[in-house]
Amino acid sequence: MAIQLGLLAVACGEQPRGQHQVQSAPVNASEPVQNLPENPSIEAEVVEVSSNLVRFTITTNLPLPIEVMVDVSLSGLAPDDTWVGHQSRVSLVEPVTVIDLDISQASQPLPSGEYEAEVSFYPRWGAAGNPTAQGAPEMHWSDQIALGGSGESRNSATRRNELRSWVIGNVIVGTPWDEGRFSARLGEFEKYPSTLSHHDAYYFAAADMTIIVNRIDSEVQIWRMGRALR
């Protein structure tokens, strides 16, 4: 599926959010000096290859090598929403480069829905060791793509993130344990013995989190993402 292309060039140089998977490309000092084109550009086509892979075919006329950030992010997120997406910092060493973004490596499963696919070039770090490319402006290409992802609905993922945010912001070591209060806030739970002595584990499926409780003091010991025993 070919994607219509768009380019935005702006002046700031902040490095984008999130953790990056770095693929570095050393600059060969013996290569001939390349000139900066009059109209520098980065464009792309993006398709969903499978439930785990999103393929970017990136075309640029910038002097190479450079590094760019490729990412997909759930469309329509509010500024204070938990970011849902995945990104990777990658090297471009040819005018046309194919990058497969493995979204199974995201910090949480990506739900089905509409996503914004983006390729971003930040000369401050993306052109390190390439003086000619450092003269280019910051550039962004983006377009919409529908992803099947994990198959989970957007509403379910949004609800999970809301519940997790509540736990992270309100539950610490020593928080008094009130089974009714936590159940009312987080939904149904599964209770089972913890591997810690005198502790119980409470798994809340809607949040996909486990809270470990000291049954003697009736206090929270720790919380974990997913199912946990300690």
N, C-alpha and C positions, 0 to 999 in steps of 0.2 A: 504494500500500500504506500504510494508516494504521498508525501506530506507537503503542503504548501509552505513556503519558506518565508521567514521574516527576520529582520536584523535590527537590533537596537544598539547604538553606540553611545556610551555615556562617559562621563569624565572621572568618576570616583574609582578607587582601587581597592575596595575591601575584599578580603578573602571570604568565600561563602561559608555558610554554616556547616556543622556536622563533621563526622569522621571521614577521612579520605583514604582511599586505597591508592597508593602512589606507585606509578610506573614511570621511572625516571629515564630520560633519554639524554646521554651525554652529548655535548656539543663538540664536533670535530673541528678543531682550529684550522685544519688544512683545507677545509671546504671553501670554495669561492664565496666572497661576500655577496649577499643577496640584497637587492634594493627593496624598500618598502613600497608596495603598490600604491597608486594614487587613490584607489578605492578599496581598502582592505575589507575582507569579508570572511565570515564563517557561516556556512549553511549546512543543512542536514536533511536527511530523510530518516524516519523512525518507524519501526514495525514491531509488533509483538511476535516473537519467534515461538515462544511457548509460555506456559504459566510462570516460568522462572526467568526467562530471558527477554530483554528488550534490546533490539539491534539499532544502533545509530550508525548511519553512513555519513561521515562528516567530510565536507569539502571546504578547503580554505586556500586563499592565495597569499597568505602570510609567509614570510621567510621562516623556514623550519630548521630545527625542531622547536616546537612549543608544547606547553601543557594546557589542557582545558579541563573544566569540570563538566561532567555529564550527569544529569539527574532526572528523576521523575518524581513529581509531588502531587498529592491528591488535590484536585481542583476545588476551589471555593472555601479553603480554610480561612478562618478568621485569624487576626494577628495573635490572639491569645490562645488559639487552639494548639494542641500537641501536633507537631509536624509529622506528617505521614508520607513517607517516601524513601528514596534511596539515591545515593550519589557516589561517584567515584572520580578521582583525579587521574587523568590518563594522558599519555604522550601522543603527539601527532608528528610523524616523521615523513609522511608522504602527503601530497596534495589531497588525496582521497584515502580516508582511513575508516575501517569498519571496527566498531566497538560493540561488544556484547555486554550489557549491564545485567549482572546476576542479581535480581531483586530478591532471591531467596536469602541473600546475605543481609537484608535490611534488619534493623534493630527489632522490628516486629513484623508479622505477616502483613502484606499489603492487601487490603480488601479489593473486591471488584469495584470498578467505577471509572470515571473520567479523570485523567491525569494530565498535568502539564509536563511535557518533555522539554528539557532545556540543555543547551550547550553554551558555556560561558568561558570567555577568555579575559583574564585579569593580567595585564602586562607586568605588574609588580612582581608576581611570582611565576606566571605562566611563560614569561620570556626571560627567565634568569639564565644568564650566559649567552643570550642572543641579543646583542645591542640593537640590531636593526628592528627586530620585532618589538622591542621595548618602546619604540616610537609610535606603535599602533594604539588606537583608543581601546578602552574596555568595550567588549562586544558580547551580545547575547542573541542567540537564536532560540525560538520556542514555538511550540505548537501543541495542540491537544491530541491525546491518544486514549482510546478505551482499552483498559487492561482487565483480564480475567483474574489475575492475581491469585490469592489463596481461595477465592470463591466465597469468602465471608462478605456479608453485606456492609456497606458503609456505615449504616446506623449501628450495627453491632460493634464495629471497631471504634466508632466515636464514643459509644457508651462505655466500652472497656477503658478507653483513655481517660474519660471523666472520672471513673471510679478509681483508677490508679492514681490520678492526680490528687484525689481526696486523701487516699492513704498516705501518699508521699508527703503531703502538706500537713497532715494531722496526727499521724501515728509514729511514735518514737519509742525507744526503750523505756519501759516504766509506765507507758500509758495504761490506765486502769482498763481491765477487760470487762466488757458488758456484752454478753452474747446477743441479747435482744437488740441493743443499740447498733452493733456492727451488722447484724443480720438485716435490720431495717435499712441501713445505709448501703450495704454491698450485695444484698440478696441472699439466696440460699447458699449453704456451705456444706462441705463434707468434713467431718471431724475424724481424725485418726491419730494414733500415738506418734509422738516425735521421737527421734533417736536420742534427743537430749533427755536426761533424767528429769522426771517430774514435769514434763512439758507435753502439751498437746498441739497438734497442727490443725489449722482450720483453712481449708481450701475454698476460696470463693470463685466459682467458675465464671461469673459475669465479668469479674476483674482479672481473671487468670492470675491470681495472687494467693500466696499462703501466708498466714499470720501465725507465728509460733508463740504460744502463751504458756507462761509459768503457772501451773495449776495450783501451786501452794500459795503464791502471792497474788494470784489472779491479775497478773500484769503481762503486757506484751513484752516478749524478749526480742523479737526481730520480725521483719516481714521480708518475703522473697517473691520475685516474679515467678510465675508458673507454679507447678507442684514442687513441694520441698518437704524434707523430713527434719531439717534442723537449720 
